[in-house]
Amino acid sequence: MGKLTVRGIESAKPKKAAYHLADGDGLRLRVSTDGTKSWQVKYTANGKETTVTLARRYGARTDDGHLSLEDARFEATAIRAKARQGIDHQVELAQRLAAERKRHEAEQQRLTVRQLFAEWSALDLVRRKDDGAETKRGLEKDVLPKLGDRHADSIKRADIMSVLDTVKARGASRLANRLLAELRQMFSFALVREIVAVDPTTGIEKKHVGGQEEERERVLSEAEIRGLLVKLAKANLLKTTQHAIWVMLATLARIGELTRARRADIDLAAGTWIIPADHSKNAKEHTIYLSEFAKTHMRALLELGGDEVWLFPAARHDGPVCSKSITKQIYDRQGAASGTPLQHRSQHIDALILPGGRWTPHDLRRTGATLMGELGVHGDVIEKCLNHLEQNKIKRTYQRAVRQQEQADAWRLLGAHLELLMDTPSNVVPLRQDAALSVAA
């Protein structure tokens, strides 16, 4: 090597045909008809003579992606040294490109957390009653902004805890627990499909996140129920919400079952409200036999509604209203933590405060069931009215009696008792009816 100089290379001009300028020891410069200058190296590997054109063209500077004379000589020496060891530069380059292509293809097949979430949503969440809307909101708010663009198989336990700790830090411990459960399901989905090799939620327990949740036991007393009648009139609630509260108390229905009720499922003449399987928590169709008390408030809801399909139609889109709409109205009227109303929320922050403490729509369901028990209704019948799934598999398989008449009597007893409470002065204790006698009558 050493025949070429930078000045000589720079002064080389294109000709009608491409030509070469030799540097020695197999290195030469090819000058094309358009003036492009490329490096070529001739070498012999395994008895076969080969000439290879280097990927980078000539350039006096190497920081612009070109190859200088000095660096071209260094690369040519390395290629020829390997050739003497039986290593063919072209074969080695092809193998390197193939490996790189394989790595790239593997990289393309790796799913990000966002892509995993989309696949999980399409195949799993879509089968849930609400199409997984609640789960989607939680992950889209707290998980995807932080982990969405990371590869799912790169997520570690520390990444999961970082997300959950952030949620817990803002005082949402129950939400943190729920997110853990949802993430566990999503990564379990990924594990069985070999999207990930390890579930990063393994080993994380509730005690590490939001802690063990205390089971709510709030039951409204009869005095509170009577007081609620007065408070509702002054709480500036939507009329539909007021009637919804009494319907939930009288039917033991869940808030989501009521807000998604369809007008076609309510038959006041027959005194029934059918909750379809896709709206019930246990995916079992449930028939509620409406007492006269429940009919009164259900009739009012039917008259107030302006939609042909839904009892509680959404204002801004087709379909039913979100159950949180009613929950927020009740929550906002039981004392703001800061002592001042939340922005764009009710100013009546103490309108629904009751002596026993905060109460929720679900507490109305528990209260109604408790009243049934106090009225003498058998526990098994109450469980049927609540549409609870029998936990004992053997009993669930072989004991399929609906006990329809007993359920109807239980709701009738509860409704009659609520009517009595509404008409009874606060200093009078209403007498309990005996459920057995009432059924016999």
Stockholm file with secondary structure:
# STOCKHOLM 1.0

chainA/1-441         MGKLTVRGIESAKPKKAAYHLADGDGLRLRVSTDGTKSWQVKYTANGKETTVTLARRYGARTDDGHLSLEDARFEATAIRAKARQGIDHQVELAQRLAAERKRHEAEQQRLTVRQLFAEWSALDLVRRKDDGAETKRGLEKDVLPKLGDRHADSIKRADIMSVLDTVKARGASRLANRLLAELRQMFSFALVREIVAVDPTTGIEKKHVGGQEEERERVLSEAEIRGLLVKLAKANLLKTTQHAIWVMLATLARIGELTRARRADIDLAAGTWIIPADHSKNAKEHTIYLSEFAKTHMRALLELGGDEVWLFPAARHDGPVCSKSITKQIYDRQGAASGTPLQHRSQHIDALILPGGRWTPHDLRRTGATLMGELGVHGDVIEKCLNHLEQNKIKRTYQRAVRQQEQADAWRLLGAHLELLMDTPSNVVPLRQDAALSVAA
#=GR chainA/1-441 SS CCCCCHHHHHHCCCCSSCEEEEEETTEEEEECTTSCEEEEEEEEETTEEEEEEEEEEBCSCTTTTCBCHHHHHHHHHHHHHHHHTTCCHHHHHHHHHHHHHHHHHHHHHSCBHHHHHHHHHHHTGGGSTTTTHHHHHHHHHHTHHHHTTSBGGGCCHHHHHHHHHHHHHTTCHHHHHHHHHHHHHHHHHHHHTTSCSSCTTTTCCGGGTTCCCCCCCCCCCHHHHHHHHHHHHHTTCCHHHHHHHHHHHHHCCCHHHHHTCBGGGEETTTTEEEECGGGSTTSCCEEEECCHHHHHHHHHHHHHCCCSSBSSBCSSSSSBCCTHHHHHHHHHTSCCTTSSCCTTSCSCTTTTCCTTCCCCHHHHHHHHHHHHHHTTCCHHHHHHHTTCCCSCHHHHHHCCCCCHHHHHHHHHHHHHHHHHHHHSCTTCCCCCCCHHHHHHC
#=GC SS_cons         CCCCCHHHHHHCCCCSSCEEEEEETTEEEEECTTSCEEEEEEEEETTEEEEEEEEEEBCSCTTTTCBCHHHHHHHHHHHHHHHHTTCCHHHHHHHHHHHHHHHHHHHHHSCBHHHHHHHHHHHTGGGSTTTTHHHHHHHHHHTHHHHTTSBGGGCCHHHHHHHHHHHHHTTCHHHHHHHHHHHHHHHHHHHHTTSCSSCTTTTCCGGGTTCCCCCCCCCCCHHHHHHHHHHHHHTTCCHHHHHHHHHHHHHCCCHHHHHTCBGGGEETTTTEEEECGGGSTTSCCEEEECCHHHHHHHHHHHHHCCCSSBSSBCSSSSSBCCTHHHHHHHHHTSCCTTSSCCTTSCSCTTTTCCTTCCCCHHHHHHHHHHHHHHTTCCHHHHHHHTTCCCSCHHHHHHCCCCCHHHHHHHHHHHHHHHHHHHHSCTTCCCCCCCHHHHHHC
//
